[in-house]
Amino acid sequence: MSIDIRTESGNAGDALARLAAVIESRLPARGGDPDKSYVARLLQRGPDAFLKKIGEEACEVVMAAKDADHGGDRAKVVAEVADLWFHCMVALAHYGLAPADVVAELERREGTSGIEEKALRKAQAREASND
């Protein structure tokens, strides 16, 4: 099965790259002004602020999905996932990473069974603890 990630206005990867560039421009080291930018304010407050938002948004995704399972508006799932992705992108920028790094990891995993991947991680953890 092939999934098309283009949007009506173009490629979703382009939209993520543009958003990542805006977020990166709000980094304190790049002159982001916390009085004028929500992102700069989150970044100025440090990891606890944006990590808390990631947790909140993840819970909101779960609640929207549960509502959608019972006839609620599926568009709310999209809106909440967008909020979650946004805050995750703030975290990526803070740690000097980009959406492309996440995509590269997903590509690395492509074609690998999730069950096999989990078993491999467990085996690697056992090896590391035995060293």
DORO-828312 format. One record per residue (C-alpha): residue in three letters; z, y, x. Coordinates in steps of 0.5 Angstrom, whole numbers, padded with zeros to 4 digits, always signed. Each point is the difference from the previous one (the first is absolute). Layout:
N
ALAZYX
...
END
This chain:
131
MET+0000+0000+0000
SER-0002+0007+0003
ILE+0004+0006-0002
ASP-0003+0007+0000
ILE+0004+0005+0002
ARG-0004+0006-0001
THR+0002+0005-0005
GLU-0004+0004-0005
SER+0000+0006+0006
GLY-0002-0005+0006
ASN+0004-0005+0004
ALA+0008-0001-0001
GLY+0000+0000+0008
ASP-0002+0007+0001
ALA+0005+0002-0005
LEU+0005-0003+0003
ALA-0002+0003+0007
ARG+0000+0007-0003
LEU+0007-0001-0003
ALA+0002-0003+0007
ALA-0003+0007+0003
VAL+0004+0004-0005
ILE+0006-0003+0001
GLU+0000+0000+0008
SER-0001+0007+0000
ARG+0006+0001-0004
LEU+0004-0004+0006
PRO+0005+0005+0003
ALA-0003-0001+0007
ARG-0006+0003-0003
GLY+0003+0006-0004
GLY+0001-0003-0006
ASP+0004+0005-0004
PRO+0006-0003-0005
ASP+0000+0006-0004
LYS-0007-0001-0002
SER-0001-0007+0000
TYR+0003-0006-0003
VAL-0002-0004+0006
ALA+0002+0004+0005
ARG+0007+0000-0004
LEU+0000-0007+0000
LEU-0001-0001+0007
GLN+0005+0005+0002
ARG+0005-0003-0003
GLY-0002-0007+0004
PRO-0001-0007-0002
ASP+0006+0000-0005
ALA-0003+0004-0004
PHE-0007-0003-0001
LEU+0002-0007+0001
LYS+0005+0002-0006
LYS-0006+0002-0004
ILE-0004-0006+0002
GLY+0005-0004-0003
GLU+0001+0004-0006
GLU-0008+0000-0001
ALA+0000-0008+0001
CYS+0005-0001-0006
GLU-0004+0005-0004
VAL-0006-0005+0001
VAL+0004-0006-0002
MET+0002+0004-0006
ALA-0007+0002-0002
ALA-0003-0007+0001
LYS+0006-0003-0004
ASP-0002+0005-0006
ALA-0007-0001+0001
ASP+0001-0008-0001
HIS+0003+0002-0007
GLY-0005+0005-0002
GLY+0001+0006+0004
ASP-0005+0004+0003
ARG-0003-0003+0006
ALA-0002+0007+0002
LYS+0007+0001+0002
VAL+0000-0006+0005
VAL-0006+0004+0003
ALA+0004+0006+0001
GLU+0006-0003+0002
VAL-0004-0004+0006
ALA-0003+0007+0002
ASP+0007+0003+0001
LEU+0002-0006+0004
TRP-0006+0000+0004
PHE+0001+0007+0001
HIS+0007-0001+0003
CYS-0002-0006+0004
MET-0005+0005+0003
VAL+0005+0005+0002
ALA+0004-0005+0003
LEU-0006-0003+0004
ALA-0001+0007+0002
HIS+0007+0001+0003
TYR-0001-0006+0004
GLY-0007+0002+0003
LEU-0003-0005-0004
ALA-0006+0001-0005
PRO-0003-0004-0006
ALA-0005-0003+0004
ASP+0005-0004+0004
VAL+0002-0003-0007
VAL-0007-0002-0001
ALA-0001-0003+0007
GLU+0006-0004-0002
LEU-0002-0002-0007
GLU-0007-0002+0004
ARG+0004-0004+0005
ARG+0003-0004-0006
GLU-0007-0001-0004
GLY-0001-0007-0001
THR+0007-0002+0002
SER+0004-0004-0005
GLY+0006+0004-0002
ILE+0004-0006+0000
GLU-0003-0002+0007
GLU+0002+0007+0003
LYS+0007+0000-0003
ALA+0001-0007+0004
LEU-0003+0003+0006
ARG+0005+0006+0000
LYS+0006-0005-0001
ALA-0003-0004+0006
GLN+0000+0006+0004
ALA+0006+0002-0002
ARG+0003-0007+0002
GLU-0003+0000+0007
ALA+0002+0007+0001
SER+0008-0001-0002
ASN-0001-0007+0005
ASP-0002+0004+0006
END
